[in-house]
């Protein structure tokens, strides 16, 4: 059995992702202690004891009984709604292979193909859902979502079409594959039973990915519009136009991914060339400009920009670059990547490639020529140039720095090796570091013999020399003119680039250099406190600033009324990226018709945009199943919720719930006031609440709302009496119409008593709208009559006795009196009196006299 099956056998499969995130495998498991289990999220004493007892019972059979838990571990047994990027990879020509290969040989080919595919997919945090002979189905965004799932899928697809042909399958021809990728909403659930059980994604998205794969040619990656929007300009594409997809009525736009693009900025690639307005950052911008003025005088400075995702760090650096466009200076921009956190010098290599103008289709010699040209501007030494070329993975054969060196040394065609070494030594002279001549000779393919023996440099020494060369390059640039260095997303920086940054922070003190570095709060920069270091923590926008941003983003298209703007500001909580994405979603859904109120906005437009969903869900996934469960229950309760109500509805033991809430608070997703059991909690962002809630399927969601409503009735009588509208919401979401209607009626009566007639009218109409869910019975008609009588009082107070809506409501109530047979009751009299008053006040005297006569008749 595997670890997931083992946990499932104990009824504790909820902990599989936590074991995965903490790299607990079969080798580590026997060493686990109770404290270890607490640290990875097993808060329940009973669960810890059960796990430890089961581990002990496995004894020496542990390695055989348990396999390593990978990211493929299922999150938990419950199905859930998720946004996934689905990849379908197919081996080209497998039918032809099967016809000419022995089944055993074919099995080996398929096994090698599956192994390569799974390694590439898992390397990009993908989940291999199913092997289907010559096809592989993979999910990106499950069991743990990431903000770059679509990008991961595309990158994995490109690597697959490159890796599959390199498989040594011992067949007559190379192997090739084709890949289709689509992104969308699915339901992830366990399908089948027993050994055939698998984790499947249900919905149109997997089918679309499979159809796109079928349209692809060998070694081609095709993506759908949703994936294309999410990956932006990170890749180069060929527009395939609208393609016919089997099973779909309308054709689907599709793109072939050609390869990574040489983008100036990851931020601009994902957000587009037209940047959103910069609102509420005047103080931060003034500080950056002051630090730049100081740096230009030779007093180098470091500014650290810290803030959560989407708060506007990259937008602020883009604005700084724009403000300095007219000033003479050198720009160096470095971008860390979530996919290259283990790739040495990744941001440095990217900067050099952009500076040299290297294109993916350039031949090696052309790349070397471009690199030589850009480095010549700073008189880069040949040995430094060689290091840079090696860092960029460019070959030494035909190296331009070799040619530069040969010309400088005066090599002739008929020179002997000895004479060449003489000339080389004379050229480098006393300025060369010990061993440099040996390195250059080796680079020139010259045998130095005993005179200049080749150096056996360790990787560490070569790295040190490369770091020194990069610092010399920075110093050379700073001698020419002031330098502005932008280093973005330090939370994804690779260790080697981090070492370079450490050295650069020290070096720039006496150089005309301003270094601006951005990072998220989880990264802890070691340079804080230095005299040349300033830290700026970006905060969320205020309500007025958020509203200003919404108006500027909306422009004149689909002008948004105040209540729509207020709703967007409320839900986005001052995070500029959230404001931008939600405003765009609302405007795009109704720009051609405008909106008069928030009720006119399609609910889908106010949902979490796809560009944010994976990022927010990923933060929940990483906290483990218990914390995610607590967030889902809290989201169902509302934006704010109490510890006591959460405990009653969540079905988690008190210790487990407290640990789950601790994780949510420490992750910055939830604010806490007070201490349990009297604690109150508030979601930091409404969109976090929406994301947690969106993962619940209809059935579990309805059951959860019912538990919340019943807990309120049992434990919170004051809420029932004073805020019945809360119970109407939960019973309505639980699809228990009779109770929801009753509480809407109670809420309406309370509002009438407070003279809150507009609220009362809305509440009572909500109750009436649910009546269709009840069977046609006398009890239903009596309930409708009661609500109409209360609604009459609200309408009279708000619109006057003679308003046509008041008359219509009373006439409906009078018909219900007949249908329910409630003649002569106080309720009947109130209806007749209301009809008389409305007719009399409206000048309809004859009808007024008729109703007065009926009143007298029934009274007698």
Phi, psi and omega in degrees: 000159176259178186295320180298316179297321179298313178296321179295323178297332177272357184074022185236032182295346179299338184270000182303313179296325180295318176299319181297310183297334181258014174056040177271112179241189183297334180282324182278328189308317182297340184269358184294141175247172177300322179295322178298316182296321177298318184293333180264006171111006178271088187277333184287128178299317180299318180293320179297317180295322180294318179295314181295322179294320180292321177298315181297325183288339180285329174055227185290346182277003185308307183300324181284328185280333186237134173255164183298136174279125177252185177291355177284352181304135182288143184293311174190173188287338184286139175287155178206159176274134180212153168270122181236151164257121186253132177245136174238118181244131184234138176279123183285137173074023182293329179296316178296321178298317183295334182280341182239001178249148171297142181308324180292319178293320178298320178300320178294320179297312181296321180296318179295320178297312180298320181296314179297315181298314182295323179296317179294315183296314181293328178297339179250028175064027176273162180243116179283107185277325186196139169259126183238065182069258181264010180238150177231126178254127184226148177246139173242117187117009179212139000282353179235125180281153177223153182294343184242033183299317180297318178297319179299318180296316180296317179297318178296321178298316178296320180290329178294314182292343176271325186277323185300317179296343181271359178292129176274089186263356180056043173244170187295331184230164177295152173274148177220157177224170175222149191228135172239138184225133177218153181234138178176183182278133178223168169249120179265125184210162173282126180245146179079190181211163178062219181291340180275359182292139180213163178266111186245154177251122183255134181145183182286336188299311178299322179295320180294318178300318180294320181292320178295321176300321180295334179276344185285149172271167179307138179063033181240139175246122180243136181236160181266174183299321182296317177294319180300319179296321185286329182266351173054226183262023179290342183228163173264143188229162166238119182289120180268359182074194179277125182249147177281126181243125181300133178095346179249139182290315183262150176289159185238128174297142181217155180225142170269131178272121183270327181160174179298145178266158174271084185272146177290320184213133174300320179301312181290328179295324182271334184258347181096164184284335178271109184276151178290157179299146177268112184241136171074022181237028183297316182296317180296319180294320178299318180296317178299318181292325177293319178294326178293318179299321179292317182298324182298336180277000180104002179258084186301150183216155178239128175243124180256118179260115183245144177172160181292167180301133176086001185282343175114023180296308181293326178296322180292319178293324177296323178293321177299315179300320180294320181294332184262011183304322185276352182268147178282118179191168176253135179253132174235117183241128183237134183234116175280155185230142177296339181268356185230028181293343178249013182256111186302134176064021184305308181295331180290315179299317180300318179296318181292322178297318179292318181297323181275350180072031181289133178248153185297335182268358179295143173282158182308317182296320179295321178296318180295321178297315180296318179296317178301319183295316184287326180283336179296336181295336179248017179052045180297134181292155180302319182293323176294318178300322179296320178296318179296319179298318179295321179299326179273007179061036177263142184289154178280336182298127180071020184300129180297331179289332175294314179298318178301317182291319181297319180292318181296326181278346179078036179294140174246160184298325185266008178296142172278169179299320181297316181293324178296320179294324177299312181296321180296317180295322180293322180295311184285325175056211186283346184283349183282143175288155177305129178093347182297320181297321178296319180296317181292319179300318179295321179297326180275007181061033176260137177274109183281344180059217181285336183294310177231077183295144179298141180272138176263079183282135175284159176305324180297316180294321179295322178297317180299318180294324179293318177300317179296320179296319180294322178293321176298322178298316178298317180296320179296319178295319182292333178291334181279315181194164180303149184240132172251114179256126175246120180241107187259146173062058180297340178295348177248013187289144176279155185301322183291318176296327176298320177298317179298319180295320176303314181292321182294320179302323179287321188287326191283356182307321183252024180238153176283070185227132169248119178255118177248121182238135180248148180196162176269162187301336182291342177273133181248097182292136182278357188266356182299135180105345178292150183296335182262012186244131174239135179251129175241117176262114182282128178260169178290157179287150173286171183299316181295320179293321177298317179296320177300317179297318178300313182298319181291324178290321182289326180061216181267358183269125177056051184312131186264131179286167185304318185290330176290318178299315180300320180295317179297315180298318181297317185284334185264345171054037171080010175270114187305319180296320178296317179300314182298311184292319182289322177296316178299319181296319180292315182295316182295332182279344183211026183295337185271356182225348179072169180228139176264334182204171181294331180292340179278347181282128178303134181306326181296332180288331180268001176286171180295122179300150181301329181293340181252337189303310184296322180297314181290319180293324179299323179295325177287316182302319185290346181275353179098163186295323182295315179295321179294320178298315178299320179294321179295316180294316177301320180295324178291326178292314180154184180299322174239152184204156182262156178298319183296315180291321178299318180297322181290329186260338191277340183060039174242144176296152183307312180297319180295321179293317180297320178294320179297316180293324177301317180296318180296320180291315181295329179283354179079017179270336184223140172265147180238136173238127181081183181238150178300148004272005182264012184288149173239146184233152180219128175296132181298320179232139176298329180290334173293316176301314181298321181294313179299318182292326185293342182280347183281134173283164187302311183298304177301326180294316178296319179297322180295315179297324178295317179298321180295314181297317180294323177296321177297317180296321185280322191248346186230066182299331179295324177293319180299320184283320189260336182224060182298340180297335177294318179290328177300320180298311184290320178291328175295315179292335177278359180062033174253086193294319186298318179289323179298318180296317181299319180286330174296321179295317179297319179297321179296319179296318178298319181294321177298319180296334180266005184063023175269073192288328179293316177297319180299315180300316180295318182294315182293323177293325175299318178297317180296326183293341181269355186296331181298339180282351181260150178291157181286094180229168177297324181297321179296317180294325178294319178296318179297321178297314180301317182292322180295323179295316178294321179296325178300316180299319180294317182291321179298319181291329184267329187238351181098160186295326190264005181299137181303327180293326177294315180299315181297320180295317180294321180295322176295320178296321180295322177293323179292330175299316178296316183291330180265351179069033182261043180293144173076006178272161176306325179297319179297315181298322180295324178293314181296319179297320179296319179296320179296314183298315184294320179290318181296316181293331181272002178081012178268080192292318183299313179295324178299316179297322180297315180293324178295320178297317178298319179302311181297320181298312181293326180294319179293000000 
